Protein backbone atom coordinates (compact mmCIF):
# COMPACT_ATOMS: atom_id res chain seq x y z
CA UNK A 1 0.00 0.00 0.00
CA UNK A 2 1.80 3.11 -1.27
CA UNK A 3 -0.33 5.44 0.89
CA UNK A 4 1.42 4.23 4.06
CA UNK A 5 4.82 3.69 2.45
CA UNK A 6 7.96 4.57 4.43
CA UNK A 7 9.99 5.33 1.30
CA UNK A 8 9.07 9.01 1.14
CA UNK A 9 11.17 11.55 3.01
CA UNK A 10 8.16 12.77 5.00
CA UNK A 11 6.97 9.35 6.14
CA UNK A 12 7.66 9.99 9.82
CA UNK A 13 5.46 8.67 12.61
CA UNK A 14 3.22 11.77 12.73
CA UNK A 15 2.69 11.58 8.98
CA UNK A 16 1.79 7.89 9.19
CA UNK A 17 -0.66 8.59 12.01
CA UNK A 18 -2.22 11.43 10.00
CA UNK A 19 -2.61 9.14 7.01
CA UNK A 20 -4.25 6.41 9.07
CA UNK A 21 -6.63 8.90 10.70
CA UNK A 22 -7.42 10.23 7.22
CA UNK A 23 -8.32 6.75 6.04
CA UNK A 24 -10.51 6.11 9.08
CA UNK A 25 -12.32 9.45 8.70
CA UNK A 26 -12.79 8.82 4.98
CA UNK A 27 -14.43 5.45 5.51
CA UNK A 28 -16.53 6.78 8.38
CA UNK A 29 -17.67 9.70 6.21
CA UNK A 30 -18.53 7.35 3.37
CA UNK A 31 -20.55 5.16 5.74
CA UNK A 32 -22.46 8.15 7.15
CA UNK A 33 -23.10 9.53 3.66
CA UNK A 34 -24.50 6.20 2.46
CA UNK A 35 -26.61 5.99 5.62
CA UNK A 36 -28.11 9.41 4.95
CA UNK A 37 -28.71 8.58 1.28
CA UNK A 38 -30.38 5.23 2.00
CA UNK A 39 -32.67 6.63 4.69
CA UNK A 40 -34.17 9.06 2.21
CA UNK A 41 -35.47 12.61 2.36
CA UNK A 42 -38.93 11.78 3.68
CA UNK A 43 -37.63 9.80 6.66
CA UNK A 44 -35.12 12.53 7.53
CA UNK A 45 -37.82 15.23 7.28
CA UNK A 46 -40.19 13.23 9.49
CA UNK A 47 -37.45 12.71 12.06
CA UNK A 48 -36.52 16.39 11.95
CA UNK A 49 -40.16 17.34 12.56
CA UNK A 50 -40.01 15.63 15.96
CA UNK A 51 -36.46 16.84 16.71
CA UNK A 52 -34.53 13.73 15.66
CA UNK A 53 -31.67 14.76 13.37
CA UNK A 54 -29.74 11.51 13.97
CA UNK A 55 -27.99 10.58 10.72
CA UNK A 56 -27.61 14.17 9.54
CA UNK A 57 -26.27 15.30 12.93
CA UNK A 58 -23.64 12.58 12.96
CA UNK A 59 -22.60 13.53 9.41
CA UNK A 60 -22.31 17.21 10.37
CA UNK A 61 -20.45 16.27 13.56
CA UNK A 62 -17.94 14.26 11.53
CA UNK A 63 -17.48 17.25 9.20
CA UNK A 64 -16.76 19.53 12.15
CA UNK A 65 -14.30 17.04 13.67
CA UNK A 66 -12.60 16.63 10.30
CA UNK A 67 -12.31 20.40 9.87
CA UNK A 68 -10.82 20.82 13.35
CA UNK A 69 -8.37 17.96 12.90
CA UNK A 70 -7.33 19.21 9.47
CA UNK A 71 -6.69 22.69 10.82
CA UNK A 72 -4.74 21.35 13.80
CA UNK A 73 -2.59 18.99 11.71
CA UNK A 74 -1.89 21.70 9.14
CA UNK A 75 -0.79 24.12 11.84
CA UNK A 76 1.37 21.53 13.59
CA UNK A 77 3.18 20.45 10.42
CA UNK A 78 3.62 24.07 9.28
CA UNK A 79 5.08 25.07 12.65
CA UNK A 80 7.30 21.98 12.69
CA UNK A 81 8.71 22.87 9.28
CA UNK A 82 9.15 26.54 10.21
CA UNK A 83 11.09 25.74 13.39
CA UNK A 84 13.35 23.21 11.66
CA UNK A 85 15.18 25.84 9.61
CA UNK A 86 16.54 29.11 11.01
CA UNK A 87 16.21 30.89 7.66
CA UNK A 88 12.55 29.91 7.34
CA UNK A 89 11.91 30.92 10.94
CA UNK A 90 13.53 34.31 10.38
CA UNK A 91 11.48 34.91 7.22
CA UNK A 92 8.28 33.87 9.01
CA UNK A 93 8.96 36.15 11.96
CA UNK A 94 9.75 39.02 9.58
CA UNK A 95 6.46 38.46 7.73
CA UNK A 96 4.52 38.35 11.00
CA UNK A 97 6.27 41.52 12.17
CA UNK A 98 5.47 43.34 8.93
CA UNK A 99 1.84 42.25 9.17
CA UNK A 100 1.61 43.45 12.77
CA UNK A 101 3.23 46.73 11.68
CA UNK A 102 0.61 47.16 8.95
CA UNK A 103 -2.10 46.35 11.52
CA UNK A 104 -0.69 48.96 13.90
CA UNK A 105 -0.63 51.60 11.14
CA UNK A 106 -4.23 50.77 10.18
CA UNK A 107 -5.28 50.89 13.84
CA UNK A 108 -3.62 54.25 14.44
CA UNK A 109 -5.24 55.69 11.31
CA UNK A 110 -8.70 54.51 12.39
CA UNK A 111 -11.18 56.32 14.56
CA UNK A 112 -14.25 54.88 16.16
CA UNK A 113 -17.66 56.31 16.84
CA UNK A 114 -20.85 54.66 17.96
CA UNK A 115 -22.91 53.63 14.97
CA UNK A 116 -26.60 52.70 14.95
CA UNK A 117 -27.40 49.47 13.14
CA UNK A 118 -30.55 48.15 11.43
CA UNK A 119 -31.81 46.06 14.34
CA UNK A 120 -31.92 49.00 16.78
CA UNK A 121 -28.58 47.93 18.23
CA UNK A 122 -25.58 50.23 18.54
CA UNK A 123 -22.09 49.29 17.40
CA UNK A 124 -19.66 50.49 20.06
CA UNK A 125 -16.87 52.93 19.30
CA UNK A 126 -14.29 50.16 19.86
CA UNK A 127 -16.16 47.82 17.51
CA UNK A 128 -16.42 50.56 14.91
CA UNK A 129 -12.69 51.23 15.20
CA UNK A 130 -11.88 47.54 14.70
CA UNK A 131 -14.09 47.36 11.59
CA UNK A 132 -12.37 50.45 10.19
CA UNK A 133 -8.99 48.96 11.11
CA UNK A 134 -9.84 45.77 9.21
CA UNK A 135 -10.88 47.70 6.13
CA UNK A 136 -7.78 49.90 6.19
CA UNK A 137 -5.55 46.86 6.75
CA UNK A 138 -7.17 45.17 3.75
CA UNK A 139 -6.48 48.20 1.56
CA UNK A 140 -2.89 48.48 2.82
CA UNK A 141 -2.29 44.80 1.97
CA UNK A 142 -3.88 45.21 -1.49
CA UNK A 143 -1.63 48.18 -2.24
CA UNK A 144 1.47 46.32 -1.01
CA UNK A 145 0.54 43.25 -3.12
CA UNK A 146 0.00 45.44 -6.19
CA UNK A 147 3.42 47.09 -5.87
CA UNK A 148 5.11 43.75 -5.17
CA UNK A 149 3.61 42.29 -8.35
CA UNK A 150 4.79 45.28 -10.37
CA UNK A 151 8.24 45.11 -8.77
CA UNK A 152 8.50 41.38 -9.53
CA UNK A 153 7.52 41.89 -13.16
CA UNK A 154 9.87 44.81 -13.68
CA UNK A 155 12.78 43.03 -12.00
CA UNK A 156 12.25 40.02 -14.32
CA UNK A 157 12.41 42.30 -17.35
CA UNK A 158 15.77 43.77 -16.35
CA UNK A 159 17.22 40.51 -15.01
CA UNK A 160 19.89 39.13 -17.36
CA UNK A 161 18.81 35.84 -18.87
CA UNK A 162 21.07 32.81 -18.82
CA UNK A 163 20.00 31.73 -22.34
CA UNK A 164 22.09 34.29 -24.27
C-alpha positions in Angstrom: 0.0 0.0 0.0 1.8 3.1 -1.3 -0.3 5.4 0.9 1.4 4.2 4.1 4.8 3.7 2.5 8.0 4.6 4.4 10.0 5.3 1.3 9.1 9.0 1.1 11.2 11.5 3.0 8.2 12.8 5.0 7.0 9.3 6.1 7.7 10.0 9.8 5.5 8.7 12.6 3.2 11.8 12.7 2.7 11.6 9.0 1.8 7.9 9.2 -0.7 8.6 12.0 -2.2 11.4 10.0 -2.6 9.1 7.0 -4.2 6.4 9.1 -6.6 8.9 10.7 -7.4 10.2 7.2 -8.3 6.7 6.0 -10.5 6.1 9.1 -12.3 9.5 8.7 -12.8 8.8 5.0 -14.4 5.5 5.5 -16.5 6.8 8.4 -17.7 9.7 6.2 -18.5 7.3 3.4 -20.5 5.2 5.7 -22.5 8.2 7.1 -23.1 9.5 3.7 -24.5 6.2 2.5 -26.6 6.0 5.6 -28.1 9.4 4.9 -28.7 8.6 1.3 -30.4 5.2 2.0 -32.7 6.6 4.7 -34.2 9.1 2.2 -35.5 12.6 2.4 -38.9 11.8 3.7 -37.6 9.8 6.7 -35.1 12.5 7.5 -37.8 15.2 7.3 -40.2 13.2 9.5 -37.4 12.7 12.1 -36.5 16.4 12.0 -40.2 17.3 12.6 -40.0 15.6 16.0 -36.5 16.8 16.7 -34.5 13.7 15.7 -31.7 14.8 13.4 -29.7 11.5 14.0 -28.0 10.6 10.7 -27.6 14.2 9.5 -26.3 15.3 12.9 -23.6 12.6 13.0 -22.6 13.5 9.4 -22.3 17.2 10.4 -20.4 16.3 13.6 -17.9 14.3 11.5 -17.5 17.2 9.2 -16.8 19.5 12.1 -14.3 17.0 13.7 -12.6 16.6 10.3 -12.3 20.4 9.9 -10.8 20.8 13.4 -8.4 18.0 12.9 -7.3 19.2 9.5 -6.7 22.7 10.8 -4.7 21.4 13.8 -2.6 19.0 11.7 -1.9 21.7 9.1 -0.8 24.1 11.8 1.4 21.5 13.6 3.2 20.4 10.4 3.6 24.1 9.3 5.1 25.1 12.6 7.3 22.0 12.7 8.7 22.9 9.3 9.1 26.5 10.2 11.1 25.7 13.4 13.4 23.2 11.7 15.2 25.8 9.6 16.5 29.1 11.0 16.2 30.9 7.7 12.6 29.9 7.3 11.9 30.9 10.9 13.5 34.3 10.4 11.5 34.9 7.2 8.3 33.9 9.0 9.0 36.2 12.0 9.8 39.0 9.6 6.5 38.5 7.7 4.5 38.4 11.0 6.3 41.5 12.2 5.5 43.3 8.9 1.8 42.2 9.2 1.6 43.5 12.8 3.2 46.7 11.7 0.6 47.2 8.9 -2.1 46.3 11.5 -0.7 49.0 13.9 -0.6 51.6 11.1 -4.2 50.8 10.2 -5.3 50.9 13.8 -3.6 54.3 14.4 -5.2 55.7 11.3 -8.7 54.5 12.4 -11.2 56.3 14.6 -14.3 54.9 16.2 -17.7 56.3 16.8 -20.9 54.7 18.0 -22.9 53.6 15.0 -26.6 52.7 14.9 -27.4 49.5 13.1 -30.5 48.1 11.4 -31.8 46.1 14.3 -31.9 49.0 16.8 -28.6 47.9 18.2 -25.6 50.2 18.5 -22.1 49.3 17.4 -19.7 50.5 20.1 -16.9 52.9 19.3 -14.3 50.2 19.9 -16.2 47.8 17.5 -16.4 50.6 14.9 -12.7 51.2 15.2 -11.9 47.5 14.7 -14.1 47.4 11.6 -12.4 50.4 10.2 -9.0 49.0 11.1 -9.8 45.8 9.2 -10.9 47.7 6.1 -7.8 49.9 6.2 -5.6 46.9 6.8 -7.2 45.2 3.7 -6.5 48.2 1.6 -2.9 48.5 2.8 -2.3 44.8 2.0 -3.9 45.2 -1.5 -1.6 48.2 -2.2 1.5 46.3 -1.0 0.5 43.3 -3.1 0.0 45.4 -6.2 3.4 47.1 -5.9 5.1 43.8 -5.2 3.6 42.3 -8.4 4.8 45.3 -10.4 8.2 45.1 -8.8 8.5 41.4 -9.5 7.5 41.9 -13.2 9.9 44.8 -13.7 12.8 43.0 -12.0 12.3 40.0 -14.3 12.4 42.3 -17.4 15.8 43.8 -16.3 17.2 40.5 -15.0 19.9 39.1 -17.4 18.8 35.8 -18.9 21.1 32.8 -18.8 20.0 31.7 -22.3 22.1 34.3 -24.3 
